[in-house]
Amino acid sequence: MTREDEGSGDLLDTNLRDEIELVSDLVVAASGSERHFTRDEVDALLGVVHTVPAGPAAETLDEAAAHTDEGAHG
């Protein structure tokens, strides 16, 4: 924020603005759906890109995700 911005009384927080836009996108998408979104659907709406780890850590992450998804649906 520059001194000019401070003097104008406008609050410029681009990170906050971006987060508000993401939440707004989720609200709009959810309002058009009659069911809960899965974690993968929310990630897709937010543009989250997952990288796939290799080895034993990947199996642990898969097991944790399966356990979390079961709790969300049950």
DOVEXMI-561223 format. One line per field, with one value per residue: residue in three letters; residue number from 1; x, y, z of N, C-alpha, C in turn. Coordinates in steps of 0.1 Angstrom, whole numbers. Layout:
<atoms>
resn ALA;...
resi NUM;...
n_x X;...
n_y Y;...
n_z Z;...
ca_x X;...
ca_y Y;...
ca_z Z;...
c_x X;...
c_y Y;...
c_z Z;...
</atoms>
This chain:
<atoms>
resn MET;THR;ARG;GLU;ASP;GLU;GLY;SER;GLY;ASP;LEU;LEU;ASP;THR;ASN;LEU;ARG;ASP;GLU;ILE;GLU;LEU;VAL;SER;ASP;LEU;VAL;VAL;ALA;ALA;SER;GLY;SER;GLU;ARG;HIS;PHE;THR;ARG;ASP;GLU;VAL;ASP;ALA;LEU;LEU;GLY;VAL;VAL;HIS;THR;VAL;PRO;ALA;GLY;PRO;ALA;ALA;GLU;THR;LEU;ASP;GLU;ALA;ALA;ALA;HIS;THR;ASP;GLU;GLY;ALA;HIS;GLY
resi 1;2;3;4;5;6;7;8;9;10;11;12;13;14;15;16;17;18;19;20;21;22;23;24;25;26;27;28;29;30;31;32;33;34;35;36;37;38;39;40;41;42;43;44;45;46;47;48;49;50;51;52;53;54;55;56;57;58;59;60;61;62;63;64;65;66;67;68;69;70;71;72;73;74
n_x 8;6;16;-2;-25;-31;-38;-61;-81;-89;-88;-65;-61;-49;-46;-67;-89;-87;-92;-118;-131;-127;-142;-167;-171;-174;-198;-216;-215;-223;-249;-263;-265;-278;-266;-239;-205;-178;-145;-126;-141;-145;-118;-114;-131;-118;-95;-73;-44;-32;-2;13;28;55;61;61;50;29;10;3;-9;-31;-45;-52;-68;-89;-100;-108;-127;-146;-156;-168;-189;-204
n_y -12;22;55;73;56;51;76;81;66;42;7;-16;-48;-72;-100;-107;-98;-117;-141;-136;-136;-163;-176;-165;-176;-203;-202;-194;-216;-236;-228;-236;-263;-293;-310;-319;-308;-328;-332;-331;-319;-293;-285;-285;-264;-243;-243;-257;-275;-307;-323;-354;-374;-397;-431;-445;-424;-415;-435;-432;-407;-412;-430;-414;-395;-410;-418;-394;-386;-406;-399;-375;-381;-399
n_z 0;-9;2;-8;-12;15;24;10;22;13;16;5;-1;-16;-13;5;-10;-31;-17;-9;-33;-41;-21;-27;-53;-45;-30;-49;-66;-48;-43;-65;-63;-51;-33;-11;-19;-29;-16;-37;-57;-46;-45;-73;-81;-68;-82;-74;-77;-75;-65;-71;-47;-45;-35;-1;14;-2;-1;26;26;8;24;46;33;24;48;59;40;43;69;63;48;63
ca_x 0;14;11;-14;-36;-34;-45;-74;-90;-92;-80;-62;-55;-52;-48;-80;-98;-87;-99;-132;-136;-128;-154;-179;-173;-179;-211;-224;-216;-231;-263;-269;-264;-287;-258;-226;-194;-167;-132;-121;-150;-141;-105;-115;-137;-109;-83;-62;-37;-25;10;13;40;58;66;53;42;17;1;-2;-18;-43;-53;-57;-78;-100;-106;-115;-139;-156;-162;-176;-201;-211
ca_y 0;34;66;78;47;53;89;80;59;29;-4;-24;-60;-81;-114;-108;-97;-129;-151;-133;-140;-177;-180;-161;-187;-215;-199;-194;-230;-244;-224;-243;-277;-299;-319;-314;-311;-336;-324;-330;-309;-280;-282;-281;-251;-233;-243;-264;-285;-316;-331;-368;-379;-411;-439;-448;-412;-414;-444;-427;-396;-418;-436;-403;-389;-420;-418;-381;-386;-414;-392;-364;-387;-408
ca_z 0;-9;11;-15;-8;29;25;3;31;7;20;-6;4;-27;-9;11;-21;-38;-9;-9;-46;-41;-13;-35;-63;-38;-26;-61;-71;-39;-43;-76;-61;-40;-25;-7;-28;-24;-14;-50;-64;-40;-50;-87;-81;-64;-91;-67;-84;-66;-70;-66;-42;-48;-24;11;18;-10;5;38;22;3;35;53;25;24;62;60;31;50;80;58;41;72
c_x 9;8;-2;-27;-40;-42;-59;-85;-94;-83;-78;-55;-58;-53;-62;-91;-99;-94;-114;-138;-137;-140;-167;-182;-179;-194;-221;-226;-225;-246;-270;-269;-272;-279;-245;-215;-184;-154;-126;-128;-147;-128;-106;-121;-127;-96;-71;-57;-29;-13;9;27;43;63;56;45;29;7;-5;-12;-31;-51;-59;-69;-91;-107;-113;-127;-150;-163;-171;-189;-210;-218
c_y 12;44;72;70;49;66;89;73;45;18;-14;-36;-71;-96;-116;-107;-111;-140;-149;-138;-155;-182;-176;-172;-199;-213;-200;-209;-239;-241;-231;-258;-282;-308;-313;-317;-320;-327;-321;-319;-295;-276;-278;-267;-240;-233;-249;-275;-294;-322;-344;-372;-393;-418;-441;-436;-411;-423;-439;-415;-402;-424;-425;-396;-397;-419;-405;-380;-394;-407;-381;-369;-395;-401
c_z 0;0;5;-11;6;31;19;12;25;13;9;-1;-7;-23;-3;0;-29;-31;-9;-22;-47;-33;-20;-46;-57;-35;-38;-66;-61;-39;-55;-75;-50;-31;-21;-17;-21;-23;-28;-58;-59;-46;-65;-89;-78;-73;-84;-75;-74;-73;-64;-60;-45;-35;-12;16;10;-5;18;35;16;14;43;46;25;38;64;52;37;61;75;52;51;83
</atoms>
